[in-house]
Amino acid sequence: MLTRFLQNKGSFGSDAAISMAAGVAARAITLASLPFIAHFYAPTELGLWTIILSLTQYFSPFATLRYDIAVVIAPTERMSRSLTMALLRWLLVVALLLAAFVFLASAEVWAVISGLGASEQGVLRLTPVLLVLLGAQLTLQSYLTRRRKFLALGLAQ
């Protein structure tokens, strides 16, 4: 019965099963990699990574303006493609503005924002790069959802 359920390509059940299986596989890979990550990195390095990701997630709504939702529900395919391209361009503009702020802000400002000392603040320069990567991933995942490419969407996770 399950094979017959999954053989109906394009059906809601098949798409949902592919999406769910991909999400479970992505989480399983993450879980399996945790012992290796804990072995290779010190707790302080993982703490730095958490701060960088938190800052990136804070700027993420400004980078996408939540138009990733509009990509999915656009009335036409042409409008969806246009929104995707405009969103990727806007993402680069916001990342450049953030990069300018990262490089121009004083060490005291970053100490207040991130809680990091002056010797650890160099890694904050990764924030604009991560912003581009995470924003592009979100935008392209929305476009794949629009195109009903659930297998590719699952692999992107």
C-alpha positions as CSV (number, residue, x, y, z in Angstrom):
1,M,0.0,0.0,0.0
2,L,2.9,2.4,0.8
3,T,4.5,1.8,-2.6
4,R,1.3,2.5,-4.4
5,F,0.9,5.7,-2.3
6,L,4.4,6.9,-3.2
7,Q,4.1,5.9,-6.9
8,N,1.5,8.7,-7.5
9,K,4.1,11.3,-8.4
10,G,2.9,14.8,-7.9
11,S,0.2,13.8,-5.4
12,F,0.1,15.6,-2.1
13,G,0.9,12.4,-0.2
14,S,3.9,11.6,-2.4
15,D,5.2,15.2,-2.1
16,A,4.7,15.2,1.7
17,A,6.4,11.8,2.1
18,I,9.4,13.0,0.1
19,S,9.6,16.2,2.1
20,M,9.3,14.4,5.4
21,A,11.8,11.7,4.5
22,A,14.3,14.4,3.4
23,G,13.8,16.3,6.6
24,V,14.3,13.2,8.7
25,A,17.5,12.3,6.8
26,A,18.9,15.8,7.2
27,R,18.3,15.7,11.0
28,A,19.8,12.2,11.1
29,I,23.0,13.4,9.4
30,T,23.2,16.4,11.7
31,L,22.7,14.1,14.7
32,A,25.3,11.6,13.5
33,S,27.9,14.4,12.9
34,L,27.6,15.8,16.4
35,P,30.2,13.5,18.0
36,F,32.7,14.5,15.3
37,I,32.0,18.2,15.7
38,A,32.4,17.9,19.5
39,H,35.7,16.1,19.0
40,F,37.2,18.6,16.6
41,Y,36.0,21.9,18.1
42,A,36.4,23.3,21.6
43,P,33.3,24.5,23.4
44,T,34.5,28.1,23.1
45,E,34.7,27.7,19.3
46,L,31.1,26.3,19.2
47,G,30.0,29.3,21.3
48,L,31.5,31.7,18.8
49,W,29.6,29.9,16.0
50,T,26.4,30.2,17.9
51,I,26.9,34.0,18.3
52,I,27.6,34.4,14.6
53,L,24.5,32.3,13.6
54,S,22.4,34.3,16.1
55,L,23.5,37.6,14.6
56,T,22.9,36.3,11.1
57,Q,19.4,35.1,12.0
58,Y,18.7,38.5,13.5
59,F,19.5,40.2,10.1
60,S,17.8,37.5,8.0
61,P,14.3,39.1,7.9
62,F,15.8,42.4,6.7
63,A,17.7,40.5,4.0
64,T,14.7,38.6,2.6
65,L,11.9,41.0,3.7
66,R,10.0,37.7,4.0
67,Y,9.3,37.9,0.3
68,D,10.3,34.3,0.1
69,I,6.7,33.6,1.0
70,A,5.6,35.7,-2.0
71,V,7.8,33.6,-4.3
72,V,5.6,30.6,-3.4
73,I,2.2,32.2,-3.8
74,A,2.9,34.5,-6.8
75,P,0.1,34.3,-9.3
76,T,2.3,33.5,-12.3
77,E,5.6,31.7,-12.9
78,R,7.1,34.8,-14.5
79,M,6.3,36.8,-11.4
80,S,7.8,34.1,-9.2
81,R,11.0,34.1,-11.1
82,S,11.2,38.0,-11.1
83,L,10.6,38.0,-7.3
84,T,13.3,35.4,-6.8
85,M,15.9,37.4,-8.8
86,A,14.9,40.7,-7.1
87,L,15.1,39.0,-3.7
88,L,18.6,37.7,-4.5
89,R,19.7,41.1,-5.6
90,W,18.3,42.7,-2.5
91,L,20.0,40.1,-0.4
92,L,23.4,41.2,-1.8
93,V,22.6,44.8,-1.0
94,V,21.7,44.1,2.6
95,A,24.8,41.9,2.9
96,L,27.0,44.7,1.6
97,L,25.5,47.2,4.0
98,L,26.0,44.7,6.9
99,A,29.6,44.2,5.7
100,A,30.2,47.9,5.8
101,F,28.8,48.0,9.3
102,V,30.9,45.1,10.4
103,F,34.1,46.7,9.1
104,L,33.3,50.3,10.2
105,A,31.9,49.6,13.7
106,S,34.3,50.0,16.6
107,A,35.3,47.2,18.9
108,E,33.3,48.7,21.7
109,V,30.1,48.5,19.6
110,W,30.7,44.9,18.7
111,A,31.5,44.1,22.3
112,V,28.0,45.4,23.3
113,I,26.3,43.7,20.4
114,S,28.0,40.3,20.6
115,G,29.6,40.1,24.0
116,L,32.9,39.1,22.3
117,G,36.2,40.5,23.3
118,A,38.4,42.4,20.8
119,S,40.5,39.3,20.1
120,E,37.5,37.2,19.1
121,Q,35.7,39.9,17.0
122,G,37.4,39.0,13.7
123,V,35.1,36.1,13.1
124,L,32.1,38.4,13.0
125,R,33.2,39.3,9.5
126,L,31.7,36.0,8.5
127,T,28.2,37.3,9.3
128,P,27.5,39.0,5.9
129,V,28.8,35.8,4.1
130,L,26.4,33.6,6.1
131,L,23.6,36.1,5.6
132,V,24.0,35.7,1.8
133,L,24.2,31.9,2.1
134,L,21.2,31.5,4.4
135,G,19.1,34.1,2.5
136,A,19.9,32.5,-0.8
137,Q,19.0,29.1,0.6
138,L,15.7,30.3,1.9
139,T,14.9,32.1,-1.4
140,L,15.8,29.1,-3.6
141,Q,13.9,26.7,-1.3
142,S,10.9,28.9,-1.8
143,Y,11.3,28.8,-5.5
144,L,11.7,25.0,-5.5
145,T,8.5,24.8,-3.4
146,R,6.8,26.9,-6.0
147,R,8.0,24.6,-8.8
148,R,7.0,21.5,-6.8
149,K,10.5,20.1,-6.9
150,F,10.2,18.4,-3.5
151,L,13.0,15.9,-4.2
152,A,15.4,18.8,-4.9
153,L,14.1,20.6,-1.9
154,G,14.7,17.6,0.3
155,L,18.3,17.4,-1.0
156,A,18.8,21.1,-0.3
157,Q,18.1,20.4,3.4
